[in-house]
């Protein structure tokens, strides 16, 4: 039962800490807006169920065993499965959910509809794309350094062109019979099309065209740098993420790889990501004191 203004058995704010899908969160900032929770064959949800969250506070009431606590478990599962790639201690809880199938079901899925409406979160997405560009494989020996590539993409890539990434669906699936049972992806729309970034499972780190599908065949992936530059008119000094999506012809390795040791400065985008991660880590420790 959903109603506003009731004495809450479980209260779900329309805004929750971003830490459930990445490392930690920042006090007073770093929030994501949760717009919907959906699940099937997960804990008490045998059939497909969905909860849409409006603006403000959503109050959930009901008798014991109705599934109120399991709404929080949906959020916790999402954090745990994504934390595996980030080295977050929350990933240690993932094994607890391997037996979370409804009545012993061997497979289940959970999805969260999210919106990044905070400037901090949007800036981190932009820094991540810039870092992935800077960390793209080096070509010729005379190719620009990672620091030079980073300076270029930070000047050319408009943050507003990443708007398609700010709203989407975080999908988590478990299939006990699969070689890699966990699959997670960030699915989003641009124009009339759908794309997704694989966060966990086969093809992890790839940006792909189409809805998230754990059974999609694997394919070779190009670099973020090559992909963005290929969409840029030669005479322009501007990169548009949306245009690059529309012209995308193959998966893109949408991840930040370690740079080889050598001379040169650490790219500013990598420093931004590291600073944010350390701030999250310190704040997360403070929450548990």
Secondary structure, DSSP 8 states (H G I E B T S, - for coil): -EESSS--SEEEESEEEGGGTSS---TTS-EEEEEEEEEESBTTB-S-EEEE--SSEEEE---TTSSHHHHHHHHHHHHHHHHHHHT-GGGGGGGGGGG-BGGG-SEEEEEEEEE--SHHHHHHHHHHHHHHHHTS---STTS--HHHHHHHHHHHB-GGGGGGGGEEEEEEEEETTSSS-EEEEEEEEETTEEEEEEEESTTTTEEEESS--TTS-----B-HHHHHHHTS-TT---B-HHHHHHT--S-EE-S-----S-SS---HHHHHHHHHHHHHHHHHHHHT-
